[in-house]
């Protein structure tokens, strides 16, 4: 009976530890601007991180399973391949935050977050009701 209780406790600790490890891993995703990521590409390897940049005009190409485009920041450009449908507000010229990792020289993304600028808020106030006033 003691052995069975010990096994149950060990399994529970391992499961809890695994869940904690996963949660902490998701919470500590690195954040890099396109110029920082380009400079640190070799050090980042294939680790998951968030990439911020502006979608370069003329670079958006829709594909069957996603979209390809280029993000730029401070003169650096990074080719992106996104798997899945981009958000409705996604287009060239807007700032985005992507989640994914490098595969070679291409950033593989599985999540696109569109950054809503103050200009967007002025034009579309009904869409961003949760934002506070601009600083």
C-alpha angles and dihedrals in degrees: 000000000000090000092054091049090050091051091050091050092048092049091048092050092049092049092046090047091051092050091048091049091051093047093049091046091055092045094053100055108148119243119216134168115230093258092049092047092049091051093046099038094119093050094046093054110169096328115133116253141150118260124202125197146119119272106247116237113252094017101096114108119174116218135184095262101028144317139293123212144141127250121203137194129169093347096312119117128197126189112227131199111193121196113213135018117318119232118276092252094052114121142129117294098031128112115247139181114215131194120212142072143268119272103186107313095334124088109227109211131191098173133043122193115190113217111224110219125203088254090058090049092053093051096041109028093154091062097053104043093143095064119102122224119293114267 
